[in-house]
Amino acid sequence: MISICLVFFFFLLLLSIISFLLSLNFLIFDYILMLEFQLININSCQILMTFLFDWMSLLFMSFVLFISSMVIYYSYSYMEGDLNMNRFIMLVCMFVLSMMLLIISPNLISILLGWDGLGLVSYCLVIYYQNVKSYNAGMITALSNRIGDVFLLLSIAWMMNYGGFNFYFYTEYMKSDKMFIIGLFIMIAAMTKSAQIPFSSWLPAAMAAPTPVSSLVHSSTLVTAGIYLLIRFNLALNYNCMMFMLFIGSMTMFMAGLGANFEYDLKKIIALSTLSQLGLMMSILSLGEYKLAFFHLLTHALFKALLFMCGGCMIHNLSNCQDIRFMGNLINLMPLTCSFFIISNMALCGLPFLSGFYSKDLILEVVSMNYLNIYIYLIFFISTGLTVSYTFRLIYYVIIGNYNHFSLHLISDNNNFIMLKGMSGLILFVIFGGSMLIWLMFPIPYFICLPFIMKMMVLFVIMIGSLMGYELSKLALGYSINSLNNLKKSLFFSSMWNMPYLSTFGMNYYPLILGNQIYMNMDQGWSEFIGAQNIYLNIKNTSMFLQFLYFNNLKIFMLLTVLWILFLIFI
């Protein structure tokens, strides 16, 4: 067991370092490498396997590989004693392979290979712990992602018009009114994979997976595949698509930030925070700043993976309890894990000079400069405030508040030394990653010229949000708990605006009733009466009549003879 974890850890780490150095090389020399393998040729329509290596794909690959190597090392301790450890590691490696295929292909067919691989492996990982809840979560995950797969298949069919599937060459042309439909299809596919409204309910449900999986798959890589695809397609989206995407992204960002303030499950809070950041990336991407979206994608992957690892450490120590109301005072019990937790949370809030600050602050200042309307400006800043608010609420419940779990406990950093080593690999990048990336990616810095009040707006929002989070944490202490006094409102906000119900019961309830009606009235009703059953009855009655004739033929013959003689006499 130890060998397979360590082998894959070193292998992925080595690949990650090579990929990172190559991406630096490609970035400095502005170099792009394309490899094409022709698979099949049908009437001038070539089906190719294409690989595109440029600084963007190599950098994202190096980050994915680095996080996966750390997660595999972490799993060695976290999944200890699991009977199917080898299967788990193999699934994670299959996931990484699918992700690589998706990242380096500028070809819709080879993208579909990686895309479907992601969906399938994600399903296998969500149902890893086999119980009813996991099966339901896996089903809603798989079916939500199938919608995106169908749209990807439709766009492949539509690409037949070009005679080739390398979308990389046609992005400018796809903007035209005749061809915008491919951009639309890709946008819907990305919305399902990145869990935007109305497909959001699968992301918190997918938290049924083991924590290392949540850390790798549902925070940093799988959910950003949709954003990455849109970054590749950024020239193919026309104005109307962009506006629609901006609205959807901003609503997702707001909805997730609001929902996380009402949630008590540690993993779901972090999942909703992921959703909020995905909304932010989607919105800034639809304002045309694709490099900023990519930058935030990378920094977010780092601190969110670390946040999940810390959460997993806490859950592991509290004998698999995920409710934050049972936690508290963990800073005295597991100091190092809690310091990592606080640092990654601060990076999420955008505390100055941590990795999240460079991307988030830049995004908000660019939004302040590209003034669209008051709705966009307000929702960006309110969502940022909500992010800080649920973060401080989480810190209050987990780290500062009273310890509410078993009196007899063994909670310590010494139990999970290997997990801590896996986490300390990420912590340096969470602290220094943002500044490193901003020097690499933007050699010409953004010139931002704003009035003092707008410049300070970000810090002001962070202060207000942290105050609000602290106040929210204290609300649950009195006798009259406010969330119970406003039960309907808090249920509405905490269940992501009723989305999980709409995407489960809403999809199942009426079709099942309709199916039952059709079954009872048509299948067991009129079609039986007119069709099979009725024909059977008619044949049965006729054959019974004929049988009656055959059995009594002598009597009938005598009777008919007598009648004939009587008839003759009568004549």
C-alpha positions as CSV (number, residue, x, y, z in Angstrom):
1,M,0.0,0.0,0.0
2,I,2.7,2.4,1.0
3,S,4.7,1.8,-2.2
4,I,1.8,2.6,-4.6
5,C,1.1,5.9,-2.9
6,L,4.7,7.0,-2.8
7,V,5.4,5.8,-6.3
8,F,2.5,7.9,-7.7
9,F,3.4,10.8,-5.4
10,F,7.0,11.0,-6.7
11,F,6.0,10.3,-10.3
12,L,3.3,13.1,-10.4
13,L,5.6,15.5,-8.5
14,L,8.3,15.0,-11.1
15,L,5.9,15.5,-14.0
16,S,4.6,18.6,-12.3
17,I,8.1,20.2,-12.0
18,I,9.0,19.3,-15.6
19,S,5.7,20.8,-16.8
20,F,6.2,24.0,-14.8
21,L,9.8,24.5,-16.1
22,L,8.5,23.9,-19.7
23,S,5.7,26.4,-19.2
24,L,8.2,29.0,-18.1
25,N,10.3,28.3,-21.2
26,F,7.3,28.5,-23.5
27,L,6.1,31.7,-21.7
28,I,9.5,33.5,-22.1
29,F,9.9,32.6,-25.7
30,D,6.2,32.9,-26.6
31,Y,6.3,29.4,-28.0
32,I,3.4,27.1,-29.0
33,L,3.8,23.4,-29.9
34,M,1.0,21.4,-31.7
35,L,1.2,17.7,-32.4
36,E,-1.3,16.1,-34.7
37,F,-2.0,12.4,-35.2
38,Q,-4.5,11.5,-38.0
39,L,-6.8,8.7,-36.8
40,I,-9.3,8.4,-39.6
41,N,-10.3,10.3,-42.8
42,I,-14.0,10.4,-43.9
43,N,-14.8,12.3,-47.1
44,S,-12.4,15.1,-46.4
45,C,-13.4,15.3,-42.7
46,Q,-10.3,14.4,-40.7
47,I,-10.6,13.0,-37.2
48,L,-7.4,14.0,-35.5
49,M,-5.8,13.5,-32.1
50,T,-4.3,16.9,-31.4
51,F,-2.1,18.0,-28.6
52,L,-1.5,21.7,-27.9
53,F,1.3,22.7,-25.6
54,D,1.5,26.4,-24.8
55,W,2.3,28.2,-21.5
56,M,-1.3,28.1,-20.4
57,S,-1.9,24.4,-20.8
58,L,1.5,23.5,-19.3
59,L,1.1,25.8,-16.3
60,F,-2.4,24.4,-15.6
61,M,-1.1,20.8,-16.0
62,S,1.8,21.5,-13.6
63,F,-0.7,22.8,-11.0
64,V,-3.1,19.9,-11.4
65,L,-0.2,17.4,-11.1
66,F,1.3,19.1,-8.1
67,I,-2.0,19.1,-6.2
68,S,-2.7,15.5,-7.2
69,S,0.7,14.4,-5.9
70,M,0.1,16.2,-2.6
71,V,-3.4,14.7,-2.3
72,I,-2.1,11.1,-3.0
73,Y,0.5,11.6,-0.3
74,Y,-2.2,12.9,2.0
75,S,-4.5,9.9,1.2
76,Y,-1.8,7.5,2.4
77,S,-2.6,8.5,5.9
78,Y,-6.3,9.6,5.4
79,M,-7.4,6.3,3.7
80,E,-5.3,4.2,6.1
81,G,-7.0,0.9,6.8
82,D,-9.2,1.1,3.8
83,L,-9.5,-2.2,2.1
84,N,-9.7,-0.8,-1.4
85,M,-6.8,1.6,-1.2
86,N,-5.2,0.5,-4.5
87,R,-8.5,1.0,-6.3
88,F,-8.8,4.5,-4.8
89,I,-5.3,5.5,-6.0
90,M,-6.0,4.1,-9.4
91,L,-9.2,6.1,-9.7
92,V,-7.4,9.3,-8.7
93,C,-4.7,8.6,-11.4
94,M,-7.4,7.9,-14.0
95,F,-8.9,11.2,-13.1
96,V,-5.6,13.0,-13.5
97,L,-5.1,11.3,-16.9
98,S,-8.6,12.5,-18.1
99,M,-7.7,16.0,-16.9
100,M,-4.5,16.0,-18.8
101,L,-6.3,14.9,-22.0
102,L,-8.8,17.8,-21.5
103,I,-6.1,20.4,-20.8
104,I,-3.8,19.7,-23.8
105,S,-6.4,19.1,-26.6
106,P,-7.6,21.9,-28.9
107,N,-9.7,19.3,-30.6
108,L,-13.4,18.8,-29.7
109,I,-13.2,15.0,-30.1
110,S,-10.2,14.5,-27.9
111,I,-11.7,17.0,-25.4
112,L,-14.8,14.8,-25.3
113,L,-12.6,11.9,-24.3
114,G,-11.2,13.7,-21.3
115,W,-14.5,15.3,-20.5
116,D,-16.4,12.0,-20.4
117,G,-13.5,10.4,-18.5
118,L,-13.8,13.1,-15.9
119,G,-17.6,12.6,-15.5
120,L,-17.2,8.8,-15.2
121,V,-14.3,8.8,-12.8
122,S,-16.0,11.5,-10.7
123,Y,-19.1,9.3,-10.4
124,C,-17.0,6.3,-9.3
125,L,-15.3,8.5,-6.7
126,V,-18.5,10.0,-5.4
127,I,-20.0,6.5,-4.8
128,Y,-16.8,5.3,-3.2
129,Y,-18.3,5.0,0.3
130,Q,-21.2,2.7,-0.6
131,N,-24.5,3.9,0.9
132,V,-27.8,5.3,-0.2
133,K,-26.7,8.9,0.2
134,S,-23.6,8.4,-1.9
135,Y,-25.5,6.6,-4.6
136,N,-28.0,9.5,-4.8
137,A,-25.2,12.1,-4.8
138,G,-23.4,10.1,-7.6
139,M,-26.5,9.9,-9.7
140,I,-27.3,13.6,-9.5
141,T,-23.6,14.3,-10.3
142,A,-23.5,12.0,-13.3
143,L,-26.8,13.1,-14.7
144,S,-26.1,16.8,-14.4
145,N,-22.8,16.3,-16.2
146,R,-24.5,14.3,-18.9
147,I,-26.4,17.4,-20.0
148,G,-23.1,19.1,-20.7
149,D,-21.8,16.0,-22.5
150,V,-24.8,16.1,-24.8
151,F,-24.2,19.7,-25.7
152,L,-20.5,18.9,-26.3
153,L,-21.6,16.1,-28.7
154,L,-24.0,18.6,-30.4
155,S,-21.2,21.0,-30.9
156,I,-19.0,18.2,-32.4
157,A,-21.9,17.5,-34.9
158,W,-22.1,21.2,-35.8
159,M,-18.3,21.4,-36.2
160,M,-18.7,19.0,-39.2
161,N,-19.7,22.1,-41.1
162,Y,-16.0,23.2,-40.9
163,G,-14.6,19.9,-42.1
164,G,-12.4,19.7,-39.0
165,F,-12.7,19.6,-35.3
166,N,-9.8,21.8,-34.2
167,F,-11.8,24.7,-32.8
168,Y,-8.6,26.5,-32.1
169,F,-8.4,27.7,-35.7
170,Y,-12.0,28.8,-36.0
171,T,-12.6,30.8,-32.8
172,E,-12.8,34.2,-34.5
173,Y,-15.2,32.9,-37.2
174,M,-17.4,31.3,-34.6
175,K,-18.3,34.8,-33.3
176,S,-20.3,35.6,-36.4
177,D,-24.1,35.4,-36.1
178,K,-24.3,32.3,-38.3
179,M,-22.0,30.3,-36.2
180,F,-22.6,31.5,-32.6
181,I,-24.4,28.3,-31.8
182,I,-21.2,26.4,-31.1
183,G,-20.2,29.0,-28.5
184,L,-23.6,28.7,-26.9
185,F,-23.4,24.9,-26.7
186,I,-19.9,25.1,-25.2
187,M,-21.1,27.6,-22.7
188,I,-23.9,25.4,-21.6
189,A,-21.5,22.4,-21.3
190,A,-19.1,24.5,-19.2
191,M,-22.1,25.6,-17.0
192,T,-22.9,22.0,-16.1
193,K,-19.3,21.1,-15.4
194,S,-18.6,24.2,-13.4
195,A,-22.0,23.9,-11.5
196,Q,-23.4,27.3,-12.4
197,I,-27.1,28.0,-11.9
198,P,-29.4,26.0,-12.7
199,F,-27.0,23.0,-12.4
200,S,-25.5,24.0,-9.0
201,S,-27.1,21.3,-6.8
202,W,-24.6,18.6,-7.7
203,L,-21.5,20.2,-6.2
204,P,-22.6,20.2,-2.5
205,A,-24.1,16.7,-3.1
206,A,-20.7,15.5,-4.4
207,M,-19.2,16.1,-1.0
208,A,-20.3,12.5,-0.2
209,A,-16.9,11.5,-1.7
210,P,-13.8,11.0,0.5
211,T,-12.1,14.2,1.5
212,P,-8.9,13.8,-0.6
213,V,-11.3,13.5,-3.6
214,S,-13.1,16.6,-2.6
215,S,-9.8,18.4,-2.3
216,L,-8.6,17.3,-5.7
217,V,-11.7,16.8,-7.8
218,H,-14.5,19.0,-6.5
219,S,-12.4,22.1,-5.6
220,S,-9.4,22.6,-7.8
221,T,-9.6,20.6,-11.0
222,L,-12.9,19.0,-12.2
223,V,-15.0,22.0,-11.5
224,T,-12.5,24.3,-13.2
225,A,-12.5,22.2,-16.4
226,G,-15.6,24.2,-17.6
227,I,-13.9,27.5,-16.9
228,Y,-10.7,26.3,-18.7
229,L,-12.7,25.2,-21.8
230,L,-14.3,28.7,-21.9
231,I,-10.9,30.3,-21.5
232,R,-9.8,28.3,-24.6
233,F,-13.0,29.4,-26.4
234,N,-12.9,33.0,-25.2
235,L,-12.8,34.5,-28.7
236,A,-15.7,32.3,-29.9
237,L,-18.3,33.8,-27.6
238,N,-20.3,36.7,-29.0
239,Y,-21.7,39.7,-27.0
240,N,-25.1,38.1,-26.1
241,C,-23.5,34.9,-24.8
242,M,-21.1,36.9,-22.7
243,M,-23.9,39.0,-21.2
244,F,-25.9,35.8,-20.3
245,M,-22.8,34.2,-18.8
246,L,-22.1,37.3,-16.8
247,F,-25.6,37.3,-15.3
248,I,-25.5,33.5,-14.5
249,G,-22.0,33.8,-13.0
250,S,-22.9,36.7,-10.8
251,M,-26.1,35.1,-9.6
252,T,-24.2,31.8,-8.8
253,M,-21.5,33.8,-6.9
254,F,-24.2,35.6,-4.8
255,M,-26.3,32.5,-4.2
256,A,-23.4,30.3,-3.0
257,G,-22.0,33.0,-0.8
258,L,-25.4,33.5,0.8
259,G,-26.0,29.8,1.2
260,A,-22.7,29.2,2.9
261,N,-23.6,31.6,5.7
262,F,-26.5,29.2,6.7
263,E,-24.7,25.9,6.3
264,Y,-23.4,23.8,9.2
265,D,-21.6,21.0,7.3
266,L,-17.9,21.7,7.1
267,K,-17.4,20.2,3.7
268,K,-20.5,21.8,2.2
269,I,-19.4,25.2,3.4
270,I,-16.1,24.8,1.5
271,A,-18.0,23.4,-1.5
272,L,-20.3,26.5,-1.6
273,S,-17.2,28.7,-1.3
274,T,-15.8,26.8,-4.4
275,L,-19.1,27.5,-6.2
276,S,-18.8,31.2,-5.3
277,Q,-15.3,31.4,-6.7
278,L,-16.4,29.6,-9.8
279,G,-19.1,32.2,-10.3
280,L,-16.4,34.9,-9.9
281,M,-14.2,33.3,-12.6
282,M,-17.2,32.9,-14.9
283,S,-18.2,36.6,-14.4
284,I,-14.7,38.0,-15.0
285,L,-14.3,35.7,-18.0
286,S,-17.5,37.1,-19.5
287,L,-16.1,40.6,-19.1
288,G,-13.4,39.5,-21.6
289,E,-10.6,39.2,-19.0
290,Y,-9.6,35.6,-19.7
291,K,-6.1,35.9,-18.3
292,L,-7.4,37.2,-15.0
293,A,-9.9,34.3,-14.9
294,F,-7.0,31.9,-15.5
295,F,-4.9,33.5,-12.8
296,H,-7.7,33.3,-10.3
297,L,-8.3,29.7,-11.3
298,L,-4.7,28.8,-10.5
299,T,-4.5,30.6,-7.1
300,H,-7.9,29.3,-6.1
301,A,-6.9,25.7,-6.9
302,L,-4.0,26.1,-4.4
303,F,-5.7,27.5,-1.4
304,K,-9.0,25.5,-1.9
305,A,-7.1,22.2,-2.0
306,L,-5.3,23.1,1.2
307,L,-8.6,24.2,2.8
308,F,-10.2,20.9,2.0
309,M,-7.1,19.0,3.3
310,C,-7.3,20.9,6.7
311,G,-11.0,20.2,6.8
312,G,-10.4,16.5,6.2
313,C,-7.8,16.5,9.0
314,M,-10.3,17.9,11.4
315,I,-13.0,15.5,10.4
316,H,-10.6,12.6,10.7
317,N,-9.6,13.6,14.2
318,L,-13.2,14.2,15.4
319,S,-14.1,10.6,14.5
320,N,-15.7,11.5,11.2
321,C,-18.0,14.3,12.5
322,Q,-18.6,17.0,9.9
323,D,-20.9,19.4,11.8
324,I,-19.1,22.6,12.8
325,R,-21.3,23.0,15.9
326,F,-19.5,20.1,17.5
327,M,-16.0,21.6,16.7
328,G,-14.4,24.5,18.5
329,N,-11.3,25.4,20.4
330,L,-9.3,23.3,17.9
331,I,-6.5,25.9,17.8
332,N,-5.3,24.5,21.2
333,L,-5.7,20.9,20.2
334,M,-4.3,20.9,16.6
335,P,-2.3,24.2,16.2
336,L,-0.5,23.5,13.0
337,T,-3.6,22.3,11.1
338,C,-5.5,25.3,12.3
339,S,-2.8,27.7,11.2
340,F,-2.9,26.2,7.7
341,F,-6.7,26.4,7.9
342,I,-6.6,30.1,8.8
343,I,-3.9,31.0,6.2
344,S,-5.9,29.3,3.4
345,N,-9.1,31.0,4.6
346,M,-7.4,34.4,4.6
347,A,-6.2,33.7,1.1
348,L,-9.8,33.0,0.2
349,C,-10.9,36.3,1.7
350,G,-8.2,38.2,-0.2
351,L,-6.0,39.2,2.7
352,P,-3.2,41.4,1.3
353,F,-0.1,39.6,-0.1
354,L,-1.5,36.0,0.2
355,S,-2.1,34.3,-3.1
356,G,-5.9,35.0,-3.2
357,F,-5.3,38.7,-2.8
358,Y,-3.4,39.2,-6.1
359,S,-6.1,37.7,-8.2
360,K,-9.2,38.7,-6.3
361,D,-8.2,42.3,-5.7
362,L,-7.2,42.7,-9.3
363,I,-10.5,41.3,-10.5
364,L,-12.5,43.7,-8.3
365,E,-10.4,46.7,-9.4
366,V,-10.8,45.8,-13.1
367,V,-14.6,45.5,-12.5
368,S,-14.5,48.9,-10.9
369,M,-12.8,50.3,-14.0
370,N,-14.9,48.6,-16.6
371,Y,-18.1,50.1,-15.2
372,L,-21.1,48.2,-16.6
373,N,-24.0,49.0,-14.4
374,I,-24.8,49.3,-10.6
375,Y,-26.1,45.7,-10.5
376,I,-22.8,44.2,-11.5
377,Y,-20.7,46.5,-9.3
378,L,-22.9,45.8,-6.2
379,I,-23.2,42.0,-6.7
380,F,-19.4,41.7,-7.1
381,F,-18.7,43.5,-3.9
382,I,-21.6,42.0,-1.9
383,S,-20.5,38.5,-2.9
384,T,-16.9,39.3,-1.7
385,G,-18.3,40.6,1.6
386,L,-20.4,37.3,1.9
387,T,-17.2,35.3,1.3
388,V,-15.4,37.0,4.1
389,S,-18.5,36.7,6.3
390,Y,-18.9,32.9,6.0
391,T,-15.1,32.5,6.4
392,F,-15.1,34.3,9.7
393,R,-18.2,32.4,10.8
394,L,-16.4,29.2,10.0
395,I,-13.3,30.3,11.9
396,Y,-15.4,31.3,14.9
397,Y,-17.2,27.9,15.0
398,V,-14.2,25.7,14.4
399,I,-11.3,27.5,16.1
400,I,-12.5,30.1,18.6
401,G,-15.8,28.7,20.0
402,N,-16.4,26.1,22.7
403,Y,-15.4,22.5,22.1
404,N,-18.7,20.5,21.9
405,H,-17.6,17.0,21.0
406,F,-16.8,13.9,23.2
407,S,-15.1,14.6,26.5
408,L,-12.8,11.6,25.9
409,H,-10.9,12.5,22.8
410,L,-7.5,12.2,21.3
411,I,-7.2,15.2,19.0
412,S,-3.7,16.1,18.1
413,D,-1.4,17.0,15.3
414,N,0.8,14.0,16.1
415,N,-1.8,11.6,14.8
416,N,-1.6,12.8,11.2
417,F,2.0,13.6,10.6
418,I,1.8,12.3,6.9
419,M,-1.2,14.5,6.3
420,L,0.6,17.5,7.6
421,K,3.6,16.8,5.3
422,G,1.2,16.7,2.4
423,M,-0.4,20.0,3.5
424,S,2.9,21.8,4.1
425,G,3.8,21.1,0.5
426,L,1.0,23.4,-0.5
427,I,1.3,26.1,2.2
428,L,4.3,27.8,0.6
429,F,2.4,28.2,-2.7
430,V,-0.6,29.5,-0.9
431,I,1.5,32.2,0.7
432,F,3.9,33.0,-2.2
433,G,2.0,31.6,-5.3
434,G,0.0,34.7,-6.1
435,S,3.0,37.0,-6.3
436,M,5.0,34.5,-8.3
437,L,2.3,33.9,-10.8
438,I,1.5,37.6,-11.2
439,W,5.2,38.3,-12.1
440,L,5.1,35.4,-14.6
441,M,1.8,36.0,-16.3
442,F,1.6,39.8,-16.5
443,P,5.0,41.1,-17.5
444,I,3.2,44.3,-18.4
445,P,1.3,45.2,-15.2
446,Y,-2.3,46.3,-15.3
447,F,-2.5,50.1,-14.9
448,I,-5.4,50.7,-12.5
449,C,-6.4,54.3,-11.9
450,L,-9.2,54.7,-9.4
451,P,-10.4,57.3,-6.9
452,F,-9.3,56.6,-3.3
453,I,-12.7,55.6,-2.1
454,M,-13.1,52.9,-4.9
455,K,-9.6,51.7,-4.3
456,M,-10.4,51.3,-0.6
457,M,-13.7,49.7,-1.3
458,V,-12.3,46.1,-1.4
459,L,-10.7,46.5,2.1
460,F,-13.9,48.2,3.4
461,V,-16.0,45.3,2.1
462,I,-13.6,42.8,3.7
463,M,-13.9,44.6,7.1
464,I,-17.7,44.8,6.9
465,G,-17.9,41.1,5.9
466,S,-15.7,39.9,8.8
467,L,-17.8,41.9,11.3
468,M,-21.0,40.4,9.8
469,G,-19.5,36.9,10.0
470,Y,-18.6,37.4,13.7
471,E,-22.1,38.7,14.4
472,L,-23.7,35.8,12.6
473,S,-21.7,33.3,14.7
474,K,-23.1,34.9,17.9
475,L,-26.7,34.7,16.7
476,A,-26.9,31.0,17.5
477,L,-26.0,31.5,21.1
478,G,-29.2,33.0,22.5
479,Y,-32.4,31.2,23.6
480,S,-34.4,32.5,20.6
481,I,-32.3,31.2,17.7
482,N,-32.9,33.6,14.8
483,S,-32.8,31.0,12.1
484,L,-35.7,29.2,13.8
485,N,-37.7,32.3,14.1
486,N,-37.3,32.9,10.3
487,L,-37.4,29.2,9.4
488,K,-38.8,29.6,5.8
489,K,-36.3,32.2,4.8
490,S,-33.3,30.4,6.3
491,L,-34.4,27.1,4.7
492,F,-34.8,28.9,1.3
493,F,-31.3,30.5,1.5
494,S,-29.5,27.5,3.0
495,S,-30.9,25.1,0.3
496,M,-29.3,27.2,-2.5
497,W,-32.7,28.8,-3.4
498,N,-34.5,25.4,-3.5
499,M,-32.2,24.1,-6.3
500,P,-31.6,20.6,-4.9
501,Y,-35.3,20.0,-4.6
502,L,-35.9,21.3,-8.1
503,S,-33.2,19.2,-9.7
504,T,-34.3,16.0,-7.9
505,F,-38.1,16.1,-7.2
506,G,-38.7,18.6,-9.9
507,M,-37.2,16.3,-12.4
508,N,-38.7,13.1,-11.0
509,Y,-42.1,13.9,-9.5
510,Y,-44.3,14.9,-12.5
511,P,-42.7,12.5,-15.0
512,L,-43.3,9.6,-12.6
513,I,-47.0,10.6,-12.1
514,L,-47.4,11.0,-15.9
515,G,-45.8,7.6,-16.4
516,N,-48.1,6.0,-13.9
517,Q,-51.2,7.6,-15.6
518,I,-50.0,6.4,-19.0
519,Y,-49.4,2.9,-17.6
520,M,-52.8,2.6,-16.0
521,N,-54.9,4.2,-18.7
522,M,-53.1,3.3,-21.8
523,D,-50.9,0.2,-21.2
524,Q,-53.2,-1.5,-18.8
525,G,-56.3,0.3,-20.0
526,W,-57.5,1.1,-23.5
527,S,-54.7,-0.7,-25.3
528,E,-55.6,-3.9,-23.5
529,F,-59.3,-3.4,-24.3
530,I,-58.8,-2.6,-27.9
531,G,-55.6,-4.7,-28.5
532,A,-54.3,-7.9,-27.1
533,Q,-56.8,-8.7,-24.3
534,N,-59.9,-8.0,-26.5
535,I,-58.6,-10.1,-29.4
536,Y,-57.9,-12.9,-27.0
537,L,-61.4,-12.8,-25.6
538,N,-63.0,-12.7,-29.1
539,I,-60.9,-15.7,-30.2
540,K,-61.7,-17.5,-27.0
541,N,-65.5,-17.0,-27.4
542,T,-65.5,-18.1,-31.1
543,S,-63.4,-21.2,-30.3
544,M,-65.8,-22.1,-27.4
545,F,-68.7,-21.8,-29.8
546,L,-67.0,-24.0,-32.4
547,Q,-66.1,-26.5,-29.7
548,F,-69.7,-26.6,-28.6
549,L,-70.6,-27.4,-32.2
550,Y,-68.0,-30.1,-32.5
551,F,-68.9,-31.9,-29.2
552,N,-72.6,-31.9,-30.0
553,N,-72.4,-32.5,-33.7
554,L,-74.5,-35.8,-33.6
555,K,-77.3,-34.2,-31.7
556,I,-77.2,-31.2,-34.0
557,F,-77.2,-33.5,-37.1
558,M,-80.3,-35.4,-35.7
559,L,-82.0,-32.1,-34.9
560,L,-81.3,-30.7,-38.3
561,T,-82.6,-33.9,-39.9
562,V,-85.8,-33.7,-38.0
563,L,-86.2,-30.1,-38.9
564,W,-85.6,-30.9,-42.6
565,I,-88.2,-33.7,-42.5
566,L,-90.7,-31.4,-40.8
567,F,-89.9,-28.7,-43.4
568,L,-90.5,-31.2,-46.2
569,I,-93.8,-32.4,-44.6
570,F,-94.8,-28.7,-44.2
571,I,-94.2,-28.1,-47.9
